[in-house]
Amino acid sequence: MLDGNNIQVGAGRYAQCHGALKQIGQEVSFCGKTAYIVTDSTVWSKTGHIVKESMEKSGIRFTVDEFDGPSTQKSFEWIAKRLRDTGSEVVVGLGGGKVIDIAKGAGNLTDRKIITAPTSAATCAAYAVLYVTYGEDGSVACSQFLTHEISAVLVDLDFVADDCPARYLASGIADAMAKKPEFYFTMLNLGAEGMTATSEVATGIADYTYKNYIKKALQAIEDAKNRVDSALLDDVICMNIMLTGMVSDLSTGGKQLAIAHNFYDAVCCLHREARKNFLHGEIVGLAIPLQMAVNGSPQKETDEAKTLLAAMGIPTRIEQLGIDCTPETVRELIDYTHRKTIPEDKALYEKIKECMKVIM
């Protein structure tokens, strides 16, 4: 069924609570006695004292690099060399999705244990067993799966909920919402080939999170803005990171077709300035109505999604990204999105072209 591909469902352990980062030394000790931490200067200035105390308490020797490079193969290889040079047994990704992907990429190259500690709920990167590789031109080169699952994920609500702008939570919600219409599109196009047990379970989880976002997203964002420590906010953060990561992980052995994420790729490649100004989930979220329109979803559902996205502060029109919607610009976006999805399907090209009006 899976052609020999193994399924890795996320992480050996997942901890989400206030003060979770205080456990990091103990988590590392389960995997080894030496750690290499990839982070950035802003995150380290806020979390460094906690990490240092926890590592020392557990007798862990560690090296810290504040790394601001892109998530490219070159960066993976540089960090991998540092891992080998320092003799570290464990790599820790502490920060946002880019830092975490770099830690995962380097860990995969060196066969090191990986621990992630996200400081926002903007993506499922901390839990997902795949990482995104960008080209030197800023475009998405490929996604690669890890050869072994992540050892532990520590979601410290002191930072993810209480010290992170609500914009990042909203972006993570939008990114996660895309899973349901994207999986539906995959099922439509692959038919029986796509109906594996794991893909159906992934679809079920995506359906669950989507329905709950429709009901809870705005209140969760309001709670995040007001620093309200609510069970609802806790649930939404878990959905953004763990449950959406599990959706990605369960598709390890299958094929995913995704117009919304391929539209994001198009923006990354063709409009790098827009990519600098907007978060991953904000650009993916913009394309959710496009994905739903191509799927043939009822107009009421598409409008409901678009209304929620706008209320969360997610762009719903291409020009909101600072991109001029000239005929040539729109054609380039259509061409790229189609080429990354099913390039041989000419009818799909016309469908994407027809449905672009919902985000213009």
N, C-alpha and C positions, 0 to 999 in steps of 0.2 A: 504493500500500500504506500509506504513512504520511501520506496526505492533505497532503503538502507540508511536514510537520514534519521538521526536520533532526535528525540524530542526532549528539550530541557525547559522545564516550566519555572523560569525565573531564578529564584535565589534559595540558598540553603536555609537562610533565616531572614525574616523581615520584621523590623521593629519600628513602630511609629508611635511616638509619644513625646511629651516634653522631656528634655534632658537625654534623649536617645544617644546623642553624640558622646556622652560620658561613658558609653559602653564600648567605644571603639577600640580601646586597648585590649579588652577582653576578647572582642571579636577577632582581632589580629592574632591573639595568642592561640586561638583554635587552629590557625593555619601556619603559624611560624613565629619566629622571634625577631624578625627584621621587617620593616615596612618602608615603602617609598610612597610619599604622598604627593599627588598632583593636584594643585589648587591654583587660585589666583590671589593677588595681593589684597583685594577687597575682602574676600571670604576669609583669608587667613588672619587678617587684622581683627575679625570678629570672633573667629572660632579657635584660633591657634592656642590660646591659653587652656581651653578645655581639652583639646586633643593632646597637647603636651602633657598635661597632668594625668590623663587617662593612660597614655602610653607608658609614662614613667612608673605609674602605679602597677602596671602589668609587666614591667620589665622588658618593654619592647624598645629596641634600638630603631630609630627612624630617620629618614632624610626627607626634607621638604623642598619641592621646587615650585615656585610661583611662575606658572607657565601661561603665556598669553598667545601662543601660536594657534593656527587654525587646525581643524580636525582633518588633517591630510595624512597620506601615507608617510610623508617625510617627518611629520610630527610624531607619528606612532614609532617610527624607527629611532628617532632621537631619544624619546622617553624610554624605549626598550633598551637602548645602549646604557642609559643612566641606571636602569634597573639592574642590568648585568654588572655594571661597574661598581655599584654600591653593594652588590651581593644580596639585595632585598628579596625576600621570599614572597612578599605580598605587595600588591599595588593598590593604593586607595585613591579613588576619585572623589574629591571633596569640592563641591560647587555646583555649577549649572550643567546643562546637557552637553556642551562642548567639552568641558574638562572631563566629564564622566566618560564620554565616548573616546577621548584620547587615552584615558587610563585603561579602558577596555581593549582598545586596539593594541596598546603596548603590552598589556597582560596576555593577550592572545598570541602575540609574536614570541613571547618569552615563556609561555606556559606557566605563568605565575597565577596564584590565587588572586581574586579580585574582590574588593569591598567597595561599595559606593555609599556616599553620604550626600544626598542632594540638598541644596539650600533653597530650592523652589519646587513647585508642583507644575512647572510649565511643560514638562514632557514625561514620558514613561521611561526615559533613558536609564534611570538608576536600576530598573528592574528587568528591562528587556535584554535578552541574550544576543541582541544584534547591535551593531554600531555603524554609523554612517561615515563613509569616507568621501570627503570633498576633493575636487580637483584643485590645482593651483589657481585656476581662473574663478573659483568660487562656486562652480556648478557641482551638483551631486554626482560623484563618480559611481558609487555603488553602496549597497548595504551588505555587511558581512556578519555571519553568525559566529558566536564564540564556540570554541571546541569543548568548553565545560561551563556549567552554570556559574553565576555570580555567587560567591560564598555568603555574603550578607549585605543587606540594605538597611541603613540607619536613617530614618526620616525624623529629624529633630524638629518638633513643632515650635520650639523657641525661635527657630530661624525660618522654617518653611511657612508657618502660619503667622507668626508675630513680627517677623523682621523682613518680610518680603512684600513688595508692592502687589496689590490685588490684581494688577494687570497680568502678572505671571500666572496666577491661578486661572484667570479667564482664558489665557492663551492655551493652557493645558487642557481646559475643558473643551475648547474648540478642536484642538488636535485629537482628543479622545472621541469626540462626537463623530468625527469623520469615519471612524472604524465601521459603524453600522452601514451607512450607504456604500462604503467601499467594498465591504464583504458581500453585500447584496449584488453589487455589480459583478464581482468575481463569480458568484454563483450563477448569475444570468449567463455569463460568457463561457464558463467552463462546464456547466451542466453536471453530469454524473462524475466527471473527472475531478471536480472541485468538492464533491460531497463526501469528504472523508469524515471520520468520527471526530478528529481533532478540529477540523475546520467548522463543523457544525457546533461543537462546544464553544469555540471562539466566537462564532456568530451569536450564540445565546448570551454570552457575557457582554458582547458589544450592544446587543439589544437591551439588556438590563441597564447598563450604564447610560445609554442614550435616553431611555425613558426617565431615569432618575435625574439626569441633567435638565431635561425639560421641566421637571417639577422643582428641582432644588438649586439649580445653578445660580440664579440671581440672589437668593438668600445667602448662599455660601459666599458669594463675592461681597455682599453687604457685610456679613460677619467678618470677613477678612479685612475689609476696610476699617471696621470699627474695633478690630482686635477682640472680637467676641469668641471665647473658647467654647464653641458649640459642637455637639455630636454631629450635626449636619455638616459642618465644615470639615470635621475629621473624616467623615465618610467620603466626601467629595475629593479630598486630597488622596485618600486611599484608592479611589476609582481612577484618578488621574495617573497615579504612579504604578500601583500594583496590578489592579484589574486590567487596565489598558495594556500594561506590559505583558500580562499573561495572554491577552488576545494576540499580541505579536508573537509571543513565544510558541503558542499552540499552532501557529501557521508555519513553523520551521520547515516541516516536511512538505508544504504545499506551495502553490503559486498564488501570489497576490496581484491583482490588477486594481490600480487606484488612480482615478483621475484627479482627485483633490490633492493628493501628495505629488503627483506628477506635474500639476499646475504650480505647486510650490517650487519644484525643481526648475521649471521654466523661468520663474521669476528670479531664482538664484543665478541662473546662467545668463539671462538676457537683461536683467535689471538689478545689478548688484547694489546700487544705491538704495533701492527699495528694501532689499534684503538686510542692509545695515540698519535701517530705521524701524523694522518690524520684526516681531518675534516669530519663530517657526509656526506656532499654532495660529497666530493671527493671519498668516498668509494661507495656510491650509484651510482655516475656517472660512475665509472668503470664498473658497472654491467648493464648500459643502453644498450650497444651493445648485451649483453647476453639476456636481456629481449626482444629486437627487433628480435634477431635470433630465439628465442623460438616462438615468435609471427608469424614467417614466413614473416617478413617485407622484402621488396625488398633489395637486396644487396647494391644497390646504396644509399638507405636511411640509412642503417646501417653504411656504410662507411662514409657518410656525417657526421653523429653524432659522430663517432669515431674521425674523423679528427678535428672537432670543439672542442671536449673534450680535445684532445691532445694539441691543440693550446691554450686552456685556462689554461693549466698546470695541468689538471686532469689526474690521472693515468689511463692507458688503458690496462695494463697487471697486473695480480695478483702479479708477482714477484716485481713490482714497489712498492708494499706495504711492501716489505721486507719479503715476505712469500715464502719459497721454494716450488716450484711446483712439489713435489714428488707425485707419484700415490696415496699414502695414504692421503696426505694433500688435494689433489684435490677431492678425494672421500668423505672426511669428509665435505668439503664445499658443494658438490653436495647433500649429504645426508641431511645436515641441511637445506639447501635452499628448497629442495623438501618437507621435513617434515613440514616446516612452511607454505607451499603453499597449495598443495592438496595432502596429503600423500597417499590417496587411489588410486591416478591416476598413475599406473605403467608406462603408455606410456609417461607421462610427465617426469618421472624420466629419461627415456632413452633420451628424447628430451633435457633436461638440460645437461645431460652427453655429448651428441653429440655436443651441441652448446658451451660448455665451451671453445672450441678451439679459439673462437673469442676474448677471454680475456687472452689468454696464449701466 
